[in-house]
Amino acid sequence: MMSSNIIKLIRPWQWLKNVFVFIPMFFGGSLLDPSDIRASVLTFMAYSLMASSVYCFNDINDVEADRRHPVKCRRPLASGALPLASAWVVMALMLVLAAAVVTMLGDMQRAFRVGGVLLFYYVMNLCYCARLKQYAIVDVCVVAFGFVLRVLAGGYATDIVPSKWLVLMTFLLTLFLSFAKRRDDVLRMNETGEPPRKNTIRYNLTFINQAITVSASVTLVCYIMYTVSPEVVDRFGSDMLYLTSVFVLLGLLRYMQITVVDKKSGDPTKMMLHDRFTQLVVLAWALTFLVLIYVVK
């Protein structure tokens, strides 16, 4: 029983977010390079363990607030199924394991750089859990920047410098997803009269809807600019990458539909794991990009 609660505490299903570390390798054209695959997988594991340590701290810090939340009250610490002392131990263990995985990168320079990004991510998120998430707009920007750090870590692990367009797209896309998640909080506050987060009162549906629309639009434009930029066309030897923009547009529209119509944007990770349309769009985008990069020249 305790093992299942520990699993709930470290939230391995949330590790899906860390696939962003593979972005430099994927867009860098080295998807078939064994050394880059190994380095990216190790970075993924290190990031996942580090994130789980952050989840532990978040639940420890928010235990009293979670007990008053209609959904979060079922978390192991809030429900009393797992003692706080155990959570502190698991938090420390995840941190140590993450550091151990980083050392497995072999190359000390790579390990130092990846470790530096992870340490910055860890400190930033501890500050986020303790204080920064109480400030509207700052909270979503910190979350989005966390994904940028994932991309940078993947780049350092493989010695592939991510394009400025990729970095910008990562920030914009995750900002869009973060605003969509905050919309779920606003809906809950409007229904119950109780804000799920302290900063929810600084959001409303009008602002959130406009923020979602703006961030989605800029994300799409940024992606199109990336696919037609001379540096990308020269690198991949293809001027047809813009065709993949169709799938990006479909993905954004689908997520907006889930957010505005279905009102189910509270957990982007679970949505990705269960929404068949989104999965098919992402698969079609990835396969098309793969063909254009590795087959069609």
C-alpha positions as CSV (number, residue, x, y, z in Angstrom):
1,M,0.0,0.0,0.0
2,M,2.8,2.4,0.9
3,S,4.6,1.6,-2.5
4,S,1.5,2.7,-4.4
5,N,1.3,5.9,-2.4
6,I,4.9,6.6,-3.1
7,I,4.2,6.1,-6.8
8,K,1.4,8.6,-6.6
9,L,3.7,11.0,-4.8
10,I,6.4,10.9,-7.5
11,R,3.9,10.9,-10.3
12,P,5.7,8.9,-13.0
13,W,2.9,9.6,-15.5
14,Q,4.1,13.3,-15.4
15,W,7.4,12.2,-16.8
16,L,5.9,12.5,-20.3
17,K,6.7,16.3,-20.0
18,N,10.4,15.4,-20.1
19,V,10.3,14.2,-23.7
20,F,11.2,17.8,-24.5
21,V,14.8,16.8,-23.8
22,F,14.7,14.8,-27.0
23,I,13.8,17.9,-29.1
24,P,17.4,18.9,-29.9
25,M,18.3,15.4,-31.0
26,F,15.1,15.0,-33.1
27,F,15.3,18.4,-34.8
28,G,19.1,18.2,-35.0
29,G,18.9,15.2,-37.3
30,S,20.8,12.8,-35.1
31,L,17.9,10.5,-34.1
32,L,19.8,7.5,-35.4
33,D,23.0,8.4,-33.5
34,P,23.5,5.8,-30.7
35,S,25.6,8.1,-28.5
36,D,23.1,10.9,-28.7
37,I,20.2,8.5,-28.0
38,R,22.0,7.2,-24.9
39,A,22.8,10.8,-23.7
40,S,19.2,11.9,-24.3
41,V,17.7,8.9,-22.5
42,L,20.0,9.5,-19.5
43,T,19.0,13.1,-19.4
44,F,15.4,12.2,-19.6
45,M,15.7,9.9,-16.6
46,A,17.7,12.5,-14.6
47,Y,15.1,15.1,-15.4
48,S,12.3,12.8,-14.5
49,L,13.8,11.9,-11.1
50,M,14.5,15.6,-10.4
51,A,10.9,16.5,-11.3
52,S,9.7,13.8,-8.9
53,S,11.7,15.3,-6.1
54,V,10.0,18.6,-6.9
55,Y,6.6,17.0,-6.8
56,C,7.4,15.6,-3.3
57,F,8.3,19.1,-2.1
58,N,5.2,20.6,-3.7
59,D,2.9,18.2,-1.9
60,I,4.8,18.7,1.4
61,N,4.5,22.4,1.1
62,D,0.8,22.4,0.0
63,V,-0.5,19.6,2.2
64,E,-2.9,21.8,4.2
65,A,-4.2,23.6,1.1
66,D,-4.6,20.2,-0.7
67,R,-6.8,18.9,2.1
68,R,-9.3,21.6,1.3
69,H,-9.2,21.0,-2.5
70,P,-12.0,18.7,-4.0
71,V,-9.5,16.7,-6.1
72,K,-6.1,17.2,-4.5
73,C,-7.4,16.1,-1.2
74,R,-6.9,12.5,-2.5
75,R,-3.2,12.9,-2.8
76,P,-1.1,10.6,-0.4
77,L,0.0,13.4,2.0
78,A,-3.3,15.3,2.0
79,S,-5.3,12.2,2.6
80,G,-2.9,11.0,5.4
81,A,-2.1,7.8,3.5
82,L,1.6,8.7,3.6
83,P,3.4,10.4,6.5
84,L,5.4,13.6,5.8
85,A,8.6,12.0,7.0
86,S,8.4,9.5,4.2
87,A,7.8,12.2,1.7
88,W,11.0,14.0,2.8
89,V,13.0,10.7,2.4
90,V,11.6,10.1,-1.1
91,M,12.3,13.7,-2.1
92,A,16.0,13.3,-1.1
93,L,16.3,9.9,-2.7
94,M,14.9,11.2,-6.0
95,L,17.5,14.0,-5.9
96,V,20.4,11.7,-5.2
97,L,19.3,9.3,-8.0
98,A,19.0,12.2,-10.5
99,A,22.6,13.3,-9.7
100,A,23.8,9.7,-10.0
101,V,22.2,9.4,-13.5
102,V,23.9,12.7,-14.6
103,T,27.3,11.2,-13.8
104,M,26.5,8.3,-16.1
105,L,26.8,10.7,-19.1
106,G,30.5,10.0,-19.0
107,D,31.8,13.2,-20.6
108,M,32.5,15.4,-17.6
109,Q,31.8,18.6,-19.5
110,R,28.5,17.4,-20.7
111,A,27.6,16.1,-17.2
112,F,28.6,19.4,-15.7
113,R,26.4,21.4,-18.1
114,V,23.4,19.1,-17.8
115,G,23.8,19.0,-14.1
116,G,24.0,22.8,-14.0
117,V,20.7,23.1,-15.9
118,L,19.1,20.5,-13.6
119,L,20.2,22.3,-10.5
120,F,18.9,25.6,-11.8
121,Y,15.6,23.9,-12.7
122,Y,15.4,22.4,-9.2
123,V,16.1,25.6,-7.3
124,M,13.7,27.5,-9.6
125,N,10.9,25.0,-9.0
126,L,11.4,25.0,-5.2
127,C,11.0,28.7,-5.3
128,Y,7.9,28.2,-7.5
129,C,6.4,25.8,-5.1
130,A,7.2,27.9,-2.1
131,R,6.3,31.4,-3.4
132,L,6.3,32.2,-7.1
133,K,3.2,30.2,-8.0
134,Q,1.2,32.7,-5.9
135,Y,1.7,35.4,-8.5
136,A,-0.4,35.5,-11.6
137,I,1.4,35.4,-15.0
138,V,4.7,34.8,-13.2
139,D,3.5,31.3,-12.4
140,V,2.8,30.3,-16.0
141,C,6.0,31.9,-17.2
142,V,8.1,29.9,-14.7
143,V,6.3,26.7,-15.8
144,A,7.0,27.5,-19.5
145,F,10.7,28.4,-18.8
146,G,11.0,25.0,-17.1
147,F,10.3,23.4,-20.5
148,V,12.9,25.6,-22.1
149,L,15.4,24.3,-19.6
150,R,14.5,20.7,-20.6
151,V,15.4,21.6,-24.2
152,L,18.6,23.2,-23.2
153,A,19.5,20.1,-21.1
154,G,18.9,17.9,-24.1
155,G,21.1,20.1,-26.2
156,Y,24.0,20.1,-23.7
157,A,23.7,16.3,-23.4
158,T,24.1,15.8,-27.2
159,D,26.2,18.9,-28.0
160,I,23.5,20.0,-30.3
161,V,22.7,23.8,-30.1
162,P,18.9,24.1,-30.3
163,S,17.7,26.7,-32.8
164,K,16.4,30.0,-31.4
165,W,13.1,29.2,-33.0
166,L,12.9,25.9,-31.1
167,V,13.6,27.6,-27.8
168,L,11.0,30.2,-28.5
169,M,8.4,27.7,-29.7
170,T,8.9,25.6,-26.6
171,F,8.3,28.6,-24.4
172,L,5.2,29.7,-26.3
173,L,3.6,26.3,-26.6
174,T,4.0,25.5,-22.9
175,L,2.8,29.0,-22.0
176,F,-0.3,28.2,-24.1
177,L,-0.8,24.9,-22.2
178,S,-0.3,26.6,-18.9
179,F,-2.9,29.2,-19.6
180,A,-5.3,26.5,-20.6
181,K,-4.7,24.7,-17.3
182,R,-5.3,27.9,-15.4
183,R,-8.7,28.2,-17.2
184,D,-9.7,25.0,-15.4
185,D,-8.9,26.7,-12.1
186,V,-11.0,29.7,-13.0
187,L,-14.0,27.5,-13.9
188,R,-13.6,25.7,-10.6
189,M,-13.5,29.0,-8.7
190,N,-16.6,30.3,-10.6
191,E,-18.5,27.1,-9.7
192,T,-17.5,26.8,-6.0
193,G,-16.6,30.4,-5.1
194,E,-13.3,29.0,-3.7
195,P,-10.1,29.8,-5.7
196,P,-8.0,26.5,-6.1
197,R,-4.8,28.7,-6.0
198,K,-4.2,32.0,-4.3
199,N,-3.5,33.7,-7.6
200,T,-6.6,32.4,-9.3
201,I,-8.5,35.5,-8.3
202,R,-6.1,37.5,-10.6
203,Y,-7.4,35.6,-13.6
204,N,-10.9,35.5,-15.2
205,L,-12.3,33.8,-18.3
206,T,-12.0,36.9,-20.5
207,F,-8.3,37.3,-19.8
208,I,-7.6,33.6,-20.0
209,N,-9.4,33.1,-23.3
210,Q,-7.5,36.0,-24.8
211,A,-4.2,34.8,-23.5
212,I,-4.9,31.3,-24.9
213,T,-5.8,32.7,-28.3
214,V,-2.7,35.0,-28.5
215,S,-0.2,32.4,-27.3
216,A,-1.7,29.8,-29.7
217,S,-1.5,32.2,-32.6
218,V,2.1,33.3,-31.9
219,T,3.1,29.7,-31.5
220,L,1.8,28.7,-34.9
221,V,3.4,31.8,-36.6
222,C,6.7,31.0,-34.8
223,Y,6.5,27.3,-36.0
224,I,5.9,28.4,-39.6
225,M,8.8,30.9,-39.4
226,Y,11.0,28.0,-38.2
227,T,10.0,25.7,-41.1
228,V,10.7,28.3,-43.8
229,S,13.8,29.9,-42.2
230,P,16.9,29.6,-44.5
231,E,19.0,28.0,-41.8
232,V,16.5,25.1,-41.3
233,V,16.0,24.6,-45.1
234,D,19.8,24.4,-45.5
235,R,20.3,22.1,-42.5
236,F,17.7,19.5,-43.6
237,G,18.0,20.0,-47.3
238,S,14.2,20.3,-47.7
239,D,11.9,23.3,-48.3
240,M,8.8,21.3,-47.6
241,L,8.9,21.3,-43.8
242,Y,6.1,24.0,-43.8
243,L,3.7,21.2,-44.6
244,T,3.9,19.9,-41.0
245,S,2.3,23.2,-39.9
246,V,-1.1,21.7,-40.7
247,F,-0.7,19.2,-37.9
248,V,0.5,21.9,-35.5
249,L,-2.6,23.9,-36.3
250,L,-4.9,20.9,-35.8
251,G,-3.2,20.1,-32.5
252,L,-3.7,23.6,-31.2
253,L,-7.3,23.8,-32.3
254,R,-8.0,20.4,-30.7
255,Y,-6.6,21.5,-27.4
256,M,-8.5,24.7,-27.6
257,Q,-11.7,22.7,-28.2
258,I,-10.9,20.5,-25.1
259,T,-10.2,23.6,-23.1
260,V,-13.2,25.8,-24.1
261,V,-15.9,23.3,-25.2
262,D,-15.1,20.2,-23.1
263,K,-13.6,22.1,-20.2
264,K,-11.1,19.4,-19.5
265,S,-7.7,21.2,-19.6
266,G,-6.9,20.7,-15.9
267,D,-4.2,18.1,-16.6
268,P,-2.5,18.4,-20.0
269,T,-0.5,15.2,-19.4
270,K,-3.6,13.0,-18.8
271,M,-5.3,14.6,-21.8
272,M,-2.3,13.7,-24.0
273,L,-2.4,10.1,-22.7
274,H,-6.2,9.7,-23.3
275,D,-7.2,11.9,-26.2
276,R,-7.0,9.8,-29.4
277,F,-7.3,12.7,-31.8
278,T,-4.4,14.5,-30.3
279,Q,-2.3,11.4,-30.3
280,L,-3.0,10.8,-34.0
281,V,-2.1,14.4,-34.8
282,V,1.2,14.2,-32.9
283,L,2.0,10.9,-34.5
284,A,1.2,12.2,-38.0
285,W,3.3,15.3,-37.4
286,A,6.3,13.3,-36.1
287,L,6.1,10.8,-39.0
288,T,5.9,13.5,-41.6
289,F,8.8,15.4,-40.1
290,L,10.8,12.2,-39.9
291,V,10.2,11.4,-43.6
292,L,11.1,15.0,-44.6
293,I,14.3,14.9,-42.5
294,Y,15.6,11.4,-42.9
295,V,14.0,10.1,-46.2
296,V,13.1,13.0,-48.6
297,K,16.1,15.2,-49.4
